[in-house]
Amino acid sequence: MASLRKENDRGRKGWRLQFRQGGKRRSLWVGDVSKRAAETIKRHIEELAGAADAGITAAPDSASWANDLPDGRLRSAVEKWGMAEGRAKIDPSHRLVGGWFDHWIESQAHLGASTRVKYHQASTWFQKRIDGGRTLTSVTPADFESWLRWMVHDDRLAEATANKHAKRVRTIFDHAIKARILKESPCTDVKIGGEVNPERDYIVSASETAAALKACSTPEWRAIFALARCGVAKITWGDVQWDVGKLRVDSPKTGLRFCPLFPELLAVLRESFDAAPEGAVLIAGQRYSDPSGIGTILTGILERGGIKPWVKPMQNLRVTRRNELESRHPHHVVNAWMGHSGSTAARHYLRVTDSDWDAGCTTESAGGVLGGVIPASQDQSRDTAEDTAKAKSHEKTPHSRAMKGSDMPPLGLEPRTHGLRVRCSTN
């Protein structure tokens, strides 16, 4: 059984805990804390030591208490005696906002180059408002919520873009919990909105596609544009399976998939293949191996060709292709070709296009005329309906059927008194 006593030794005041573990006498200096805090430590130590001697698992609250102890003398003691899990040493810079954000982003080897850039952008925006020299534990939910509002204030960023940055920062904080730098994230109870901005959606028409292909002055750039227009990511010549009519697409984001060598893409790829230098591997060439700048170059090509550039040039080419394929092929087939799920397509790709509205206004789209032709004038339709209802009501009234073909007798001067005991107005 553990014992707890108050000591005052040469000016050092505090509590000392003594107990036995594995037949050995242990002494633990608790320090100058309240009696209640000292007794709490005593209770946990007794449970941990007893469980270790019995070879059983300690009570969850005591095990959690030991593992959550901050670095220091007490933590070192319970680790040395096997009462807590060993903890990897944490670089002091990783306890700071800037140090942890940079460390986490660079340590994620599975992130693609473009995704890594987006995380760095989110980190930069966060540190514009929250000092990177602050400790992670000092960031509060109020700080995070204030930063989220600040990003959209005065049109600094579109709301969808700000929400994307907020979700990336939330991911970084969540991993700080896994690294046991934090106990809870400041982002947990803050509601973050959606990432889709429908105002930036654009469906590229067939005429714009033809004009853009014409504006591309080289076979290489025509191939780049045609691949993007068909919703295909960067591929190599080895990924073009000419004999079976397939394209092999191995994306770090969506994984390995295959899609058809679409007829509208085939001629453009053959032209580019014939013009490519001997031994070429990349369809786009080494100059365009980084996809982050292709959209900017495409915008310049469109402007030089006299074509008004559309927003998010590369992404909206993919959006256009998804909607085209969706109207021609089963949903699950398009998901397999494009490399994303139906829920992702519904959020980011599928849109109601002008051609959908036009098709909805034709009789063929509904399989013929349903319920007759609707009059152009709603008043005319309403009058006709009312006349029909009156005629049917008149036919169904028993009294009207009995009197049909004859005139109704006059009621006379006396009022009708069917509700009285005696049918007389004097009653």
N, C-alpha and C positions, 0 to 999 in steps of 0.2 A: 504494500500500500504506500502511495506517495505521501510525502509530508511537505508542508509549505510553511515557511517561517519568514518573518520580517528581520532584515539585517541592517545594521548601521556600523560598517567597518571602515574606520579611517576616512570618514566623510562620504563614503559611498552608501547610499540608502536604497533599499529595494527588497524584492522578494527572491528567495532562493527555494528551488524545488528539488527535493531528493526522492529518488525512487530506485527500484531494482528492475533490471532487465537481463534476462539470460544468466541469472545468478550473479550479476555484477551490480555494484552500487553506482548509480549515476547521480550527478549533481548538475543542475541547470540554473544559471543565473537568469531570472526572469526580468529583473530591472525594476525601476521605480514606476510601477503602474498601480492602478487601483486594486483593491482587494478582490473586487468582482472579476476584473480582467485576469488577475493571477489565478483565481479559482477556476476560471474557464480553461486556462492553459493547463492547469493541473488535471482537470477532467479529461481533456483530450490526450494528454501524455499517458495517463493511466490506461486509457482504452487502447492506445497504440502499442504500448509496451506489453500489455496483457495479450493482445492479439498476436504480436510477434512471438511471444513465448509459447502460445498455444498452437501456432502454425495455422491460424485462421485469418480471414479477412476482417479488418477493423470496421467499425460502424461507419457508414457513409459520411456522416457529418464530420467525424474526426479525421477520416482520410482526406476529405475535401479541405478541411482546415489546414492540415499539414502541407498538402500540395499547393495551396494558395498563399502560403506564407511568403512575404517579400524577401528578396535577397538580404542577408545579414547574418548576425551571429546565431539567432534562434533557428533560422532556416538551415544554416550549416550544421548545427548540432543534430537536428532531427534527420537530416540526410545521412550524416555520419553513422547514426545509430540504426539506419534502415527503416525509419518511420515515414519517410517521404520519398517519392520518386526523384531520381537525379535530374537535375535541370541543366540544360545546356547553357553555357555562358552567353549572355546577350550583349552584343556590341552596344555601348552607351549611345552611339549615334542613332541606333534603331529605335530608341525610345522617343526620338524627336519626329515631328511631322515630316520635315523634308528628308531626313535620313532614312526613315522607314519607307516612305513612298518611293524614293529612288532605288533603295535596296530591293523592295518587293518586285517592282517592274522589271528590273534587270535580272532577277533570279528566276523569272517565269520563262523557262526555255521553250515551252510549248506555244507561246504567243507568236503570231506572225508579225512581220515587220510593221505592217499598217496598223495592227491592233496595238502594238507596243507604242507607236506614235500617238494613238488616241489616248492611251493611259497617261502618257507624259503630258498631253494637252490638258487632261482633266486635273492632273497634279499641279500644273502651272496655274490654272484658273483657281484652284483651291487656295494656293499660297499667295495669290493676289489679295485675298481677303483674310486668310488665317496665316499668321507668321510661321514659316517653316522651322523656326527655332523653338517653337512651343513644344512641350511634351504631348504625346498622344493622349495621355490621361487627362490633360487640361482642356481638351476640346469637348464642349458640351453639346447636347442636342439643340440648344438655342443657337449656338455658333453655327452648326451645320444648316439649320433652317434659315438663319439669317443670310448665310452665303448663297443658298439656293435662290432666295428672293432677290438678292443683290445681282445675280447673273442676268436676270431677265429685266431688271429695272433699267430705265432709260435705253431700252433696246440694245443692251450690251450683247445679248445672245438671243436667238430664237428659243422659245420655251422648250421645244423638243430637244434642241442641242444641249441646253442647260440640264435637262433631265437625264440625258445620256451621260454627261460628265458626273452628275450626282450619283448615278448608279455605279459608275466605275470607282468613284471614291468610296462608296459604301462597300464595294468588294474588297478594296485595300484594307479598310478598317476591320472587316470580318476576318481577314487573314491575320491581322494583328492579334485577334483573340485566339486563333489557332496556335500562334507562336507564343502565347501566354504573356504577351506584353500588355494586353488589355483584358479586363474582365467582361466589359460590355461595350458595345459600339454606340457612339453618339448618333448614329443614323437609324437605329432600330425603330424608333417610334415616329420618325418623320416620313410623311407620305410624299412619294415622288410620283409625278405625273407620267403620262405616256411619252413615247419617243418618236411618234409619227406626226409630221407636219404636212397635212394634205395640201396646203397652199403651194408646196414645192414639188408636187407631183406633176408629171407631164407625160403624155402619151405621144410618142414620135410617129408622125403620119408616114404613109408610104411615099408621098411626094418628097418629104424632108429626108427620108432615108436615101432615095435616089439622088437627090441633090448633094447630100453629104458624101456619098460614094464618088460622085463626079468631082467634088472639091478635093478629095484625097489625091494628091498628085503622084503617089508612088504605089506600086502593088503591095508593098509592105504595109502602108497605112490603110489601104483598102481592106486588107486582111484583118488588121487590128480592129477597124470599125465594124466589119461584118461579124467578127467573133463576138464583140460586145453587143451588137444588135441582136445576135442569136442567143444571148444570155450565157455565153461560155467564158470562163476565166482564162488566164494565161496558160497556154499549152505549148508543147514542142512539136516539131514535125514528126517525131516518133509516136506522138499520141494520136495522130491522124491515121486511122485504120481504113485505108482506101478500099481494101478488098471486101470488107464486111459493112462498109457504110456507117462507121461509128467513130465518135470522138472519145478518147479517154481523158477524163478530167480528174486530177488528183489535187484537191485543194486542202490546205492546212485547216481551213475553217469548216468545210462541209464534208471532207473525206473523199474517198475514191468513188467516182460514179461514171456512167457512160451515157452519152446522149447521141441522137442520130446525127449523121453528117447531112444536115438539111440541104435540100436541093438549091435553095437560094444562096447557101454558103459554099457549095461545092465549086462552082465556077471561079469564085474569087480566090479560094485557096489554091486551086490549080494554077491560076495566073501568078500568084505570089510564090508558089513552089518553083515554078519554072524560072522566075527572076531571082530566086535566092542564090547566094554564092555557094560554091561546092563545100559540103561538110557543115552547112548551117544547122544549128540545133533549135534555136528559138525562132518561132514564127515572127515575133515582133523585133527580133534582133537584140543584141546586147545593149544597144543604146536605150531601149525602152524596157529593160528588165525590171525596173522599179515602177510598179503600177501607180504610185501616188501622183506622178506628174502627167500621166496620160490624159486625164480629163482636161487639164489646162491646155495641153497641146491641141487637143481636139477642138476646144473652144476657139483657139486661134485659127484653125483650119476652116471652121464654119464661118467665122467672120470674114476671112479672106475670100471665101466663096460666095459672099453676099447672103448668107443664111443667118437668121437671127438665132443665136445660141439659146438652148433651153437650159433650165437650171439643173444642177446635179447631172451633168451630161452622161456619165457612164452608168450611174445607178438607174436613171430613167430609161436608158436603153434596155436594161434588164427588166425593169417594170413593164415596159411595152411588150417585150417578148413573153413574159409570163401571162399577160392578159390575152395575147394572141393564141398561145398554146392552150390556154384554159378553155377557149371557145371551140377548140377543134378536137381535143383529146380528153380522156378520162382524168379525173383529178389526181388519182394515185400515180398515174403514168407521168404526168407533168411534175409531180413532186420528185420522182426518181430522176428525171432528166435535169431538173433545175438544182437539185441538191438541198432543198429545204422542206420543212414540214408544211402541212396545210394551215396550221395556226400561224406560222411565220408568214406564209403567203397572204393570209387574210389581213394581217396587221400591216405589212410593209409593201405588198405588191398588187393585190387584187383591187381594182378600181372599176367604177361604172364609167364606161367610155361613151363618147358621142355615138359610136356605132351601136352600142347597146340601146340607147334611147331611140335611135332611128328604127332599130329592129322591133322595139316594143310598140311602135306606132303603126306597124303594118299588120294586116289581117293574117298574113301567113305565119307570123310569130305566135299567134294564138290558135293556129290550126283552123282558121275560118272565122266567120262572124258568130259571136256568142250572144244569144238573146235578141237578135234583130239589130237593126241599125239605130243608133242613138241619134235623136234629132239634134240639129245644130243649136236650136234654141231650147234652153232648159225650161223656160216658161211654157213652151208648146208641149214639151214632154210632161210637165206637171199637170197642165189642163187636161190632156188626154187621159192620164192616170186617174184624175179625180172624176171625170165623166164615166169612165169604166167602172169605178168603184160604186158610184151612185146607181148606175144601171143594175149592177149585180145585187146591191142592197135592196132595191125596189122589187126585184124578182123574187127574192128570198123571204120577204115579209108576208106572213100568212094572210093578213087583212088585205093586202094589196092583191094577192092572188084571188081572193074571194070576190073582190070588186072589180077584177080585171074585165075590161070591156063594157063597164057601166059607170055612170056618174055617181059620185059620192053624194048621199043625201045631205041637206043643209043641217047644221047643228041647232039652229033656232036661237032664241034669245036667252034661254036658261043656260047657265054654265053646267058643265059635266060634273057630277058628284058621285063617281063610282066608289070613292073611298069611304062614304058615309054608311051608317047602318040602314037608313031609309033613303032611297035615292030621291031626295027632295032637298031643294036649296034651303028650306026653312028649318031643317033638322039641326 
